[in-house]
Amino acid sequence: MISQDVVLVRYGEITLKDSWTRQNWERILAGNIAFSLHRARVEHKMEKGEGRIFIHTSDSRASEIAARVFGVVSTSPARTVASDLEEISRAAVELAGQAKPSTFAIRPRRSGVSISSEQIGRVVGEAVRTATGCSVDLNKPELEIFVEARKERAFIFTEVVKGVGGLPLGSQGKMLVLISGGIDSPVAAWMMMKRGCPVTLLHFDSRPYADAIDQSMRCAEVLADWTAGRKIDFITIPISRGIEKIASHYPRATCILCRRLMYRIATEVMEIQGCLGIVTGYSMGQVASQTADNILAEQAAVGVPVFHPLISLDKTEITDLARKVGTYGIAAETKSCTAVPSKPMTRAKKDEILMAEEELGLREIARALVKEMTVTRIGYQDIDSLQEGQE
């Protein structure tokens, strides 16, 4: 409806940081937005202002594209006018005339101008009411006209597009995500990306017990679509020999000891990849291996941070997020691991599991298996040059 010439980009937590951190994260955010627009071939110019990023463009796609970038709270396609009541009123009347609502409300904000928000609401509201004959309704209006008046210009808009939120991707350290090809682990990766962490994905090839390499790779490709140009390393490591040995010696503890083997492998890969932590798709109590007792036994003496971003979410919440991310249809195809015992251990004792690990030599097995890893780079061109252009 609005004839836009700019998109207002709002961010949240960044504004709470100290000056150096704020400027750095704003630069990262602007670079990530610029890459996403460039990739969609949206012609634009970027400008950073107080608490806002301004995308100067007439392309109607820009607002939705920017809203999908981590760190963006909301966006609005807007029209720029002079920062005086007459010009603002004229633009608001035109918008109301196009929409033809029966009720409306003016939602004013101001920064660095002599006119007050109360003046904007009263004067602009009266102009719209007089010109269109529609009524003011501040509670549930058919049309909301937002006015953001600043020192040198004002912005008029009617739409606020909700952003994905979080922190700019690249503002935090890299994480190693254990990705199984199921519904949960790709969402866990996405949640850490939302908190600013680039990710490396580690998939354990457990054929013939389970075969989810294709699904995991396809999920990685979807996640790469959220990275604003950063490539994702997708690593596969064969693990079936370890599973076979574990299952033949400790059948009821197969899942727990298999996870300990995975953590030992992941710790080695972390060093190689320069990651700062391991991420799982665990949700408390969702399956037998994800009880509090078993998690303690699995992770005892691992020696590195292990993050569980989905730990308090139920399956419905995780599934909803998977649909939002775009991985649900892929992950729903994944079949269960056949190495899972019919009666898996649910209350493992930490000391017994640690003794079993030593007896099986899982550390040595892990080091040997890491040597068989393969790495595939997934994603788009590097964005460094684009980010430098925003400084």
C-alpha positions as a Markdown table, in Angstrom:
| # | Residue | x | y | z |
|---|---|---|---|---|
| 1 | Met | 0.0 | 0.0 | 0.0 |
| 2 | Ile | 2.7 | 2.5 | 0.9 |
| 3 | Ser | 5.1 | 3.9 | -1.7 |
| 4 | Gln | 8.3 | 3.1 | 0.1 |
| 5 | Asp | 11.7 | 4.6 | -0.4 |
| 6 | Val | 13.3 | 3.2 | 2.7 |
| 7 | Val | 13.1 | 0.2 | 5.1 |
| 8 | Leu | 13.6 | 0.8 | 8.8 |
| 9 | Val | 15.5 | -2.0 | 10.6 |
| 10 | Arg | 15.2 | -2.3 | 14.4 |
| 11 | Tyr | 17.3 | -4.3 | 16.7 |
| 12 | Gly | 17.1 | -5.0 | 20.4 |
| 13 | Glu | 19.9 | -6.3 | 22.6 |
| 14 | Ile | 22.6 | -4.6 | 20.6 |
| 15 | Thr | 21.5 | -1.2 | 22.0 |
| 16 | Leu | 22.3 | -2.4 | 25.6 |
| 17 | Lys | 26.0 | -3.0 | 24.9 |
| 18 | Asp | 28.9 | -0.7 | 25.5 |
| 19 | Ser | 29.9 | 1.6 | 22.7 |
| 20 | Trp | 32.7 | -0.6 | 21.2 |
| 21 | Thr | 30.6 | -3.8 | 21.3 |
| 22 | Arg | 27.5 | -2.0 | 19.9 |
| 23 | Gln | 29.4 | -0.5 | 17.0 |
| 24 | Asn | 31.0 | -3.8 | 16.2 |
| 25 | Trp | 27.8 | -5.7 | 16.3 |
| 26 | Glu | 26.0 | -3.1 | 14.3 |
| 27 | Arg | 28.7 | -3.5 | 11.6 |
| 28 | Ile | 28.2 | -7.2 | 11.6 |
| 29 | Leu | 24.4 | -6.9 | 11.4 |
| 30 | Ala | 24.6 | -4.4 | 8.6 |
| 31 | Gly | 27.0 | -6.7 | 6.7 |
| 32 | Asn | 24.7 | -9.7 | 7.1 |
| 33 | Ile | 21.7 | -7.7 | 5.9 |
| 34 | Ala | 23.7 | -6.3 | 2.9 |
| 35 | Phe | 24.7 | -9.9 | 1.9 |
| 36 | Ser | 21.1 | -11.1 | 2.1 |
| 37 | Leu | 19.9 | -8.2 | -0.1 |
| 38 | His | 22.7 | -8.6 | -2.5 |
| 39 | Arg | 22.0 | -12.3 | -2.9 |
| 40 | Ala | 18.3 | -11.5 | -3.7 |
| 41 | Arg | 19.6 | -8.8 | -6.2 |
| 42 | Val | 17.9 | -6.0 | -4.3 |
| 43 | Glu | 19.4 | -2.6 | -5.2 |
| 44 | His | 19.9 | -0.6 | -2.1 |
| 45 | Lys | 22.1 | 1.7 | -0.1 |
| 46 | Met | 22.7 | 1.2 | 3.6 |
| 47 | Glu | 22.9 | 3.8 | 6.3 |
| 48 | Lys | 23.4 | 3.4 | 10.1 |
| 49 | Gly | 21.6 | 5.8 | 12.4 |
| 50 | Glu | 20.8 | 6.0 | 16.1 |
| 51 | Gly | 19.3 | 2.7 | 17.0 |
| 52 | Arg | 18.3 | 2.0 | 13.4 |
| 53 | Ile | 19.7 | 0.7 | 10.1 |
| 54 | Phe | 18.1 | 2.3 | 7.1 |
| 55 | Ile | 17.9 | 0.5 | 3.8 |
| 56 | His | 17.3 | 3.0 | 1.0 |
| 57 | Thr | 15.4 | 1.0 | -1.6 |
| 58 | Ser | 12.1 | 0.9 | -3.4 |
| 59 | Asp | 12.1 | -2.9 | -3.7 |
| 60 | Ser | 9.2 | -4.3 | -1.8 |
| 61 | Arg | 11.1 | -7.5 | -0.9 |
| 62 | Ala | 13.7 | -5.7 | 1.2 |
| 63 | Ser | 11.6 | -5.6 | 4.4 |
| 64 | Glu | 10.9 | -9.3 | 4.5 |
| 65 | Ile | 14.5 | -10.2 | 3.6 |
| 66 | Ala | 16.0 | -8.1 | 6.3 |
| 67 | Ala | 13.5 | -9.5 | 8.9 |
| 68 | Arg | 14.9 | -12.9 | 8.3 |
| 69 | Val | 18.4 | -11.9 | 9.4 |
| 70 | Phe | 19.5 | -12.8 | 12.9 |
| 71 | Gly | 19.6 | -9.8 | 15.2 |
| 72 | Val | 16.7 | -8.0 | 13.5 |
| 73 | Val | 13.7 | -7.4 | 15.8 |
| 74 | Ser | 11.4 | -5.8 | 13.2 |
| 75 | Thr | 11.4 | -3.9 | 9.9 |
| 76 | Ser | 9.0 | -1.4 | 8.3 |
| 77 | Pro | 8.8 | -0.3 | 4.7 |
| 78 | Ala | 8.4 | 3.5 | 5.0 |
| 79 | Arg | 8.2 | 6.8 | 3.1 |
| 80 | Thr | 10.5 | 9.6 | 3.9 |
| 81 | Val | 9.1 | 13.1 | 4.4 |
| 82 | Ala | 10.3 | 16.4 | 5.9 |
| 83 | Ser | 10.2 | 16.4 | 9.6 |
| 84 | Asp | 7.4 | 19.0 | 10.0 |
| 85 | Leu | 3.8 | 18.6 | 10.9 |
| 86 | Glu | 2.4 | 19.8 | 7.5 |
| 87 | Glu | 4.4 | 17.3 | 5.5 |
| 88 | Ile | 3.7 | 14.4 | 7.9 |
| 89 | Ser | 0.0 | 15.2 | 7.8 |
| 90 | Arg | -0.1 | 15.3 | 4.1 |
| 91 | Ala | 1.6 | 11.9 | 3.8 |
| 92 | Ala | -0.7 | 10.4 | 6.5 |
| 93 | Val | -3.8 | 11.7 | 4.7 |
| 94 | Glu | -2.6 | 10.1 | 1.5 |
| 95 | Leu | -2.1 | 6.8 | 3.2 |
| 96 | Ala | -5.5 | 6.8 | 4.9 |
| 97 | Gly | -7.1 | 7.8 | 1.6 |
| 98 | Gln | -5.6 | 4.7 | -0.1 |
| 99 | Ala | -6.6 | 2.3 | 2.7 |
| 100 | Lys | -10.1 | 3.8 | 3.2 |
| 101 | Pro | -10.5 | 2.5 | 6.8 |
| 102 | Ser | -13.5 | 3.2 | 9.0 |
| 103 | Thr | -11.2 | 3.7 | 12.0 |
| 104 | Phe | -7.6 | 4.7 | 12.4 |
| 105 | Ala | -4.9 | 5.6 | 15.0 |
| 106 | Ile | -1.7 | 7.6 | 14.7 |
| 107 | Arg | 1.3 | 6.0 | 16.5 |
| 108 | Pro | 3.9 | 8.7 | 16.9 |
| 109 | Arg | 7.5 | 8.6 | 18.0 |
| 110 | Arg | 10.1 | 11.4 | 18.0 |
| 111 | Ser | 13.8 | 11.9 | 18.5 |
| 112 | Gly | 15.8 | 15.1 | 18.3 |
| 113 | Val | 12.9 | 17.3 | 17.1 |
| 114 | Ser | 11.1 | 20.1 | 18.8 |
| 115 | Ile | 7.6 | 18.8 | 18.1 |
| 116 | Ser | 6.3 | 16.4 | 20.7 |
| 117 | Ser | 4.7 | 13.0 | 20.2 |
| 118 | Glu | 1.4 | 14.4 | 21.6 |
| 119 | Gln | 1.5 | 17.2 | 18.9 |
| 120 | Ile | 2.1 | 14.7 | 16.1 |
| 121 | Gly | -0.7 | 12.5 | 17.3 |
| 122 | Arg | -3.2 | 15.4 | 17.7 |
| 123 | Val | -2.3 | 17.4 | 14.6 |
| 124 | Val | -1.8 | 14.5 | 12.2 |
| 125 | Gly | -4.8 | 12.7 | 13.5 |
| 126 | Glu | -7.1 | 15.7 | 13.1 |
| 127 | Ala | -5.8 | 16.1 | 9.5 |
| 128 | Val | -6.6 | 12.5 | 8.6 |
| 129 | Arg | -10.1 | 12.7 | 10.3 |
| 130 | Thr | -11.0 | 15.9 | 8.6 |
| 131 | Ala | -9.8 | 14.7 | 5.1 |
| 132 | Thr | -11.3 | 11.2 | 5.2 |
| 133 | Gly | -14.2 | 11.3 | 7.7 |
| 134 | Cys | -13.0 | 8.1 | 9.5 |
| 135 | Ser | -13.0 | 7.9 | 13.3 |
| 136 | Val | -10.1 | 7.7 | 15.7 |
| 137 | Asp | -9.9 | 4.3 | 17.6 |
| 138 | Leu | -6.7 | 4.0 | 19.7 |
| 139 | Asn | -7.5 | 0.5 | 20.8 |
| 140 | Lys | -8.4 | -1.6 | 17.8 |
| 141 | Pro | -8.2 | 0.6 | 14.7 |
| 142 | Glu | -8.5 | -0.8 | 11.2 |
| 143 | Leu | -5.5 | 1.2 | 10.2 |
| 144 | Glu | -2.4 | 2.2 | 12.2 |
| 145 | Ile | -0.3 | 5.0 | 10.8 |
| 146 | Phe | 3.1 | 5.1 | 12.4 |
| 147 | Val | 5.1 | 8.3 | 12.4 |
| 148 | Glu | 8.8 | 8.3 | 13.4 |
| 149 | Ala | 10.0 | 11.9 | 13.5 |
| 150 | Arg | 13.7 | 12.6 | 13.6 |
| 151 | Lys | 15.8 | 15.7 | 13.4 |
| 152 | Glu | 16.3 | 15.9 | 9.6 |
| 153 | Arg | 13.4 | 13.7 | 8.3 |
| 154 | Ala | 10.4 | 11.7 | 9.3 |
| 155 | Phe | 9.2 | 8.3 | 8.3 |
| 156 | Ile | 5.6 | 7.3 | 7.7 |
| 157 | Phe | 4.6 | 3.6 | 7.6 |
| 158 | Thr | 1.7 | 1.2 | 8.3 |
| 159 | Glu | 3.4 | -2.1 | 8.6 |
| 160 | Val | 5.7 | -3.7 | 11.2 |
| 161 | Val | 7.3 | -7.0 | 10.0 |
| 162 | Lys | 8.4 | -9.2 | 12.9 |
| 163 | Gly | 12.0 | -10.2 | 12.7 |
| 164 | Val | 13.8 | -13.3 | 13.8 |
| 165 | Gly | 15.5 | -11.5 | 16.7 |
| 166 | Gly | 18.6 | -12.7 | 18.6 |
| 167 | Leu | 22.1 | -11.5 | 18.0 |
| 168 | Pro | 24.0 | -10.9 | 14.7 |
| 169 | Leu | 25.5 | -14.1 | 13.3 |
| 170 | Gly | 29.2 | -13.8 | 13.8 |
| 171 | Ser | 29.1 | -11.8 | 17.0 |
| 172 | Gln | 29.8 | -14.9 | 19.1 |
| 173 | Gly | 32.1 | -17.9 | 18.9 |
| 174 | Lys | 31.7 | -20.9 | 16.6 |
| 175 | Met | 29.9 | -24.0 | 17.9 |
| 176 | Leu | 30.1 | -27.7 | 16.9 |
| 177 | Val | 26.6 | -29.1 | 16.5 |
| 178 | Leu | 25.9 | -32.9 | 16.6 |
| 179 | Ile | 23.4 | -33.3 | 13.8 |
| 180 | Ser | 21.6 | -36.6 | 13.4 |
| 181 | Gly | 19.2 | -35.8 | 10.6 |
| 182 | Gly | 16.2 | -35.8 | 13.0 |
| 183 | Ile | 13.9 | -33.0 | 13.8 |
| 184 | Asp | 15.7 | -31.7 | 16.9 |
| 185 | Ser | 19.4 | -31.2 | 16.1 |
| 186 | Pro | 18.9 | -28.8 | 13.1 |
| 187 | Val | 16.7 | -26.7 | 15.3 |
| 188 | Ala | 19.3 | -26.7 | 18.0 |
| 189 | Ala | 21.8 | -25.5 | 15.4 |
| 190 | Trp | 19.5 | -22.7 | 14.3 |
| 191 | Met | 18.9 | -21.6 | 17.9 |
| 192 | Met | 22.6 | -21.2 | 18.5 |
| 193 | Met | 22.9 | -19.3 | 15.2 |
| 194 | Lys | 20.2 | -17.1 | 16.5 |
| 195 | Arg | 22.4 | -16.3 | 19.5 |
| 196 | Gly | 25.2 | -15.2 | 17.1 |
| 197 | Cys | 27.2 | -18.4 | 16.8 |
| 198 | Pro | 28.4 | -19.7 | 13.5 |
| 199 | Val | 28.2 | -23.5 | 13.4 |
| 200 | Thr | 30.1 | -26.5 | 12.2 |
| 201 | Leu | 27.9 | -29.6 | 11.8 |
| 202 | Leu | 29.2 | -33.1 | 12.9 |
| 203 | His | 27.3 | -36.1 | 11.7 |
| 204 | Phe | 28.1 | -39.6 | 12.8 |
| 205 | Asp | 27.7 | -42.2 | 10.1 |
| 206 | Ser | 26.3 | -45.2 | 11.9 |
| 207 | Arg | 25.3 | -47.3 | 8.9 |
| 208 | Pro | 24.0 | -50.0 | 9.0 |
| 209 | Tyr | 22.3 | -49.1 | 12.3 |
| 210 | Ala | 21.0 | -45.8 | 10.9 |
| 211 | Asp | 21.3 | -44.0 | 7.7 |
| 212 | Ala | 20.6 | -40.2 | 7.8 |
| 213 | Ile | 23.5 | -38.7 | 5.9 |
| 214 | Asp | 21.3 | -37.5 | 3.1 |
| 215 | Gln | 18.8 | -35.9 | 5.5 |
| 216 | Ser | 21.6 | -34.3 | 7.6 |
| 217 | Met | 23.2 | -32.9 | 4.5 |
| 218 | Arg | 19.9 | -31.4 | 3.2 |
| 219 | Cys | 19.3 | -29.9 | 6.7 |
| 220 | Ala | 22.7 | -28.4 | 6.5 |
| 221 | Glu | 21.9 | -26.8 | 3.2 |
| 222 | Val | 18.7 | -25.3 | 4.7 |
| 223 | Leu | 20.7 | -23.9 | 7.7 |
| 224 | Ala | 23.2 | -22.4 | 5.2 |
| 225 | Asp | 20.4 | -20.3 | 3.8 |
| 226 | Trp | 20.3 | -18.5 | 7.2 |
| 227 | Thr | 24.0 | -17.7 | 7.5 |
| 228 | Ala | 24.2 | -14.5 | 5.4 |
| 229 | Gly | 27.0 | -16.0 | 3.3 |
| 230 | Arg | 29.0 | -17.9 | 5.8 |
| 231 | Lys | 29.9 | -21.4 | 4.7 |
| 232 | Ile | 29.1 | -24.3 | 7.0 |
| 233 | Asp | 31.5 | -27.2 | 7.4 |
| 234 | Phe | 29.6 | -30.5 | 7.3 |
| 235 | Ile | 31.7 | -33.2 | 8.8 |
| 236 | Thr | 31.0 | -37.0 | 8.7 |
| 237 | Ile | 32.7 | -39.6 | 10.8 |
| 238 | Pro | 32.0 | -43.4 | 10.6 |
| 239 | Ile | 31.1 | -44.7 | 14.0 |
| 240 | Ser | 29.6 | -48.2 | 13.4 |
| 241 | Arg | 32.7 | -50.1 | 14.6 |
| 242 | Gly | 32.5 | -48.3 | 17.9 |
| 243 | Ile | 28.7 | -49.0 | 18.2 |
| 244 | Glu | 29.3 | -52.7 | 17.5 |
| 245 | Lys | 31.9 | -53.0 | 20.2 |
| 246 | Ile | 29.8 | -51.2 | 22.7 |
| 247 | Ala | 26.6 | -53.2 | 21.9 |
| 248 | Ser | 28.5 | -56.5 | 22.3 |
| 249 | His | 29.8 | -55.7 | 25.8 |
| 250 | Tyr | 27.2 | -53.4 | 27.3 |
| 251 | Pro | 23.9 | -53.8 | 25.4 |
| 252 | Arg | 21.6 | -52.0 | 27.8 |
| 253 | Ala | 24.0 | -49.0 | 28.0 |
| 254 | Thr | 24.5 | -48.9 | 24.3 |
| 255 | Cys | 23.0 | -45.4 | 23.8 |
| 256 | Ile | 24.8 | -43.8 | 26.7 |
| 257 | Leu | 28.2 | -45.3 | 25.8 |
| 258 | Cys | 27.6 | -44.4 | 22.2 |
| 259 | Arg | 27.0 | -40.8 | 23.2 |
| 260 | Arg | 30.2 | -40.8 | 25.3 |
| 261 | Leu | 32.1 | -42.0 | 22.2 |
| 262 | Met | 30.4 | -39.2 | 20.2 |
| 263 | Tyr | 31.5 | -36.6 | 22.8 |
| 264 | Arg | 35.1 | -37.9 | 22.8 |
| 265 | Ile | 35.1 | -37.6 | 19.0 |
| 266 | Ala | 33.4 | -34.2 | 19.1 |
| 267 | Thr | 36.0 | -32.9 | 21.6 |
| 268 | Glu | 38.8 | -33.8 | 19.1 |
| 269 | Val | 36.9 | -32.2 | 16.2 |
| 270 | Met | 36.3 | -29.0 | 18.3 |
| 271 | Glu | 40.1 | -28.5 | 18.5 |
| 272 | Ile | 40.5 | -28.9 | 14.7 |
| 273 | Gln | 37.6 | -26.6 | 13.9 |
| 274 | Gly | 38.3 | -23.9 | 16.5 |
| 275 | Cys | 34.9 | -24.3 | 18.1 |
| 276 | Leu | 34.1 | -23.2 | 21.7 |
| 277 | Gly | 31.4 | -25.8 | 22.6 |
| 278 | Ile | 29.4 | -28.8 | 21.6 |
| 279 | Val | 25.6 | -28.5 | 20.9 |
| 280 | Thr | 23.0 | -31.2 | 21.1 |
| 281 | Gly | 19.3 | -31.4 | 20.2 |
| 282 | Tyr | 18.4 | -32.8 | 23.7 |
| 283 | Ser | 15.0 | -32.1 | 25.2 |
| 284 | Met | 14.6 | -33.2 | 28.8 |
| 285 | Gly | 12.9 | -36.6 | 29.1 |
| 286 | Gln | 11.9 | -36.8 | 25.4 |
| 287 | Val | 13.6 | -40.2 | 25.0 |
| 288 | Ala | 15.2 | -42.7 | 27.3 |
| 289 | Ser | 18.7 | -41.3 | 26.7 |
| 290 | Gln | 17.7 | -37.8 | 27.6 |
| 291 | Thr | 16.9 | -38.3 | 31.3 |
| 292 | Ala | 18.7 | -36.2 | 33.8 |
| 293 | Asp | 20.6 | -39.3 | 35.1 |
| 294 | Asn | 21.7 | -40.3 | 31.7 |
| 295 | Ile | 22.8 | -36.8 | 30.6 |
| 296 | Leu | 25.0 | -36.6 | 33.7 |
| 297 | Ala | 26.5 | -40.0 | 33.0 |
| 298 | Glu | 27.0 | -39.2 | 29.3 |
| 299 | Gln | 28.8 | -35.9 | 29.9 |
| 300 | Ala | 30.8 | -36.6 | 33.0 |
| 301 | Ala | 34.4 | -35.6 | 32.6 |
| 302 | Val | 34.0 | -34.6 | 29.0 |
| 303 | Gly | 35.9 | -31.4 | 29.8 |
| 304 | Val | 34.3 | -29.0 | 27.3 |
| 305 | Pro | 31.1 | -27.0 | 27.4 |
| 306 | Val | 28.0 | -28.8 | 26.1 |
| 307 | Phe | 25.0 | -26.7 | 25.2 |
| 308 | His | 21.4 | -28.0 | 25.0 |
| 309 | Pro | 19.3 | -25.1 | 23.6 |
| 310 | Leu | 16.1 | -27.2 | 23.3 |
| 311 | Ile | 16.3 | -28.7 | 26.8 |
| 312 | Ser | 13.1 | -27.2 | 28.1 |
| 313 | Leu | 11.0 | -27.4 | 24.9 |
| 314 | Asp | 8.5 | -30.1 | 24.2 |
| 315 | Lys | 8.1 | -31.9 | 20.9 |
| 316 | Thr | 5.3 | -29.6 | 19.6 |
| 317 | Glu | 7.4 | -26.5 | 20.2 |
| 318 | Ile | 10.5 | -28.0 | 18.5 |
| 319 | Thr | 8.4 | -29.1 | 15.6 |
| 320 | Asp | 6.9 | -25.6 | 15.2 |
| 321 | Leu | 10.5 | -24.2 | 15.1 |
| 322 | Ala | 11.6 | -26.9 | 12.6 |
| 323 | Arg | 8.8 | -25.7 | 10.3 |
| 324 | Lys | 9.9 | -22.1 | 10.7 |
| 325 | Val | 13.5 | -23.0 | 10.0 |
| 326 | Gly | 12.5 | -25.1 | 7.0 |
| 327 | Thr | 14.0 | -28.5 | 8.1 |
| 328 | Tyr | 10.8 | -30.3 | 9.3 |
| 329 | Gly | 9.9 | -32.0 | 6.0 |
| 330 | Ile | 13.5 | -33.3 | 5.6 |
| 331 | Ala | 14.0 | -34.4 | 9.2 |
| 332 | Ala | 10.6 | -36.2 | 9.4 |
| 333 | Glu | 12.0 | -38.8 | 6.9 |
| 334 | Thr | 14.7 | -40.0 | 9.4 |
| 335 | Lys | 14.3 | -43.5 | 10.8 |
| 336 | Ser | 15.3 | -44.6 | 14.3 |
| 337 | Cys | 18.7 | -46.3 | 15.0 |
| 338 | Thr | 18.4 | -50.1 | 15.1 |
| 339 | Ala | 21.2 | -50.3 | 17.7 |
| 340 | Val | 18.9 | -48.9 | 20.4 |
| 341 | Pro | 18.2 | -51.8 | 22.9 |
| 342 | Ser | 14.6 | -52.9 | 23.6 |
| 343 | Lys | 15.0 | -51.9 | 27.2 |
| 344 | Pro | 17.5 | -49.0 | 27.3 |
| 345 | Met | 19.0 | -47.9 | 30.5 |
| 346 | Thr | 17.2 | -44.7 | 31.9 |
| 347 | Arg | 19.0 | -44.2 | 35.2 |
| 348 | Ala | 22.6 | -44.7 | 34.4 |
| 349 | Lys | 25.2 | -44.5 | 37.2 |
| 350 | Lys | 28.0 | -42.1 | 36.3 |
| 351 | Asp | 30.8 | -44.2 | 37.9 |
| 352 | Glu | 29.8 | -47.4 | 36.2 |
| 353 | Ile | 29.6 | -45.6 | 32.8 |
| 354 | Leu | 33.1 | -44.1 | 33.3 |
| 355 | Met | 34.5 | -47.5 | 34.1 |
| 356 | Ala | 32.8 | -49.1 | 31.0 |
| 357 | Glu | 34.3 | -46.3 | 28.9 |
| 358 | Glu | 37.8 | -47.1 | 30.2 |
| 359 | Glu | 37.3 | -50.8 | 29.7 |
| 360 | Leu | 36.2 | -50.3 | 26.1 |
| 361 | Gly | 38.9 | -47.8 | 25.3 |
| 362 | Leu | 36.5 | -45.3 | 23.9 |
| 363 | Arg | 39.1 | -42.5 | 23.9 |
| 364 | Glu | 41.5 | -44.5 | 21.7 |
| 365 | Ile | 38.6 | -45.5 | 19.4 |
| 366 | Ala | 37.6 | -41.8 | 19.1 |
| 367 | Arg | 41.1 | -40.7 | 18.1 |
| 368 | Ala | 41.2 | -43.4 | 15.5 |
| 369 | Leu | 37.8 | -42.6 | 14.0 |
| 370 | Val | 38.6 | -38.8 | 13.8 |
| 371 | Lys | 41.3 | -39.6 | 11.3 |
| 372 | Glu | 38.5 | -40.9 | 9.0 |
| 373 | Met | 36.5 | -37.8 | 8.9 |
| 374 | Thr | 35.4 | -36.1 | 5.7 |
| 375 | Val | 34.5 | -32.4 | 5.4 |
| 376 | Thr | 32.1 | -30.8 | 3.0 |
| 377 | Arg | 31.8 | -27.0 | 2.7 |
| 378 | Ile | 28.2 | -25.9 | 2.3 |
| 379 | Gly | 27.0 | -22.3 | 1.6 |
| 380 | Tyr | 27.7 | -19.1 | -0.3 |
| 381 | Gln | 30.6 | -16.8 | -0.9 |
| 382 | Asp | 32.5 | -15.2 | 1.9 |
| 383 | Ile | 30.9 | -11.9 | 3.1 |
| 384 | Asp | 34.0 | -10.2 | 4.4 |
| 385 | Ser | 34.2 | -7.8 | 1.4 |
| 386 | Leu | 30.6 | -6.9 | 1.8 |
| 387 | Gln | 31.0 | -6.2 | 5.5 |
| 388 | Glu | 34.0 | -4.0 | 4.9 |
| 389 | Gly | 31.9 | -2.0 | 2.5 |
| 390 | Gln | 29.5 | -1.1 | 5.3 |
| 391 | Glu | 32.2 | 0.3 | 7.7 |
